[in-house]
Amino acid sequence: MKTTKQTKKMITTKDAEKLKGLIELAKEKFSIEDILFFFLDSVDNDWRERGEAVKAILANEIIKDEIKGELESEMKTEGFLILKIDNMQQKEKLTEFITTAIYPYYNEQQKNLFN
């Protein structure tokens, strides 16, 4: 089976060209936002398809970097602080400090902390 370099191994060159043509036609008629919205909406009900879509997106380093940058920017503007913890001792100390000094009340912890 003949394949192109940037397509999945299961798709033939002929099918890849057809798919590219369909995508180009769709891009002429619809915005990228609309195309992506309806594509993602179509796979939203099937966790396997959704997982495959996520894997395909994250396999592209350029897209992955853009997503990372957008998420970092969004988190900063929303008041989030992201920390990398190297070991369990650091996690335990940090968790204890946050839950006693910053968010001592259970409801605050539930609202503001990820575990």
Order of alpha helices (4+ residues) and beta strands (2+ residues): alpha-alpha-alpha-alpha-alpha-alpha
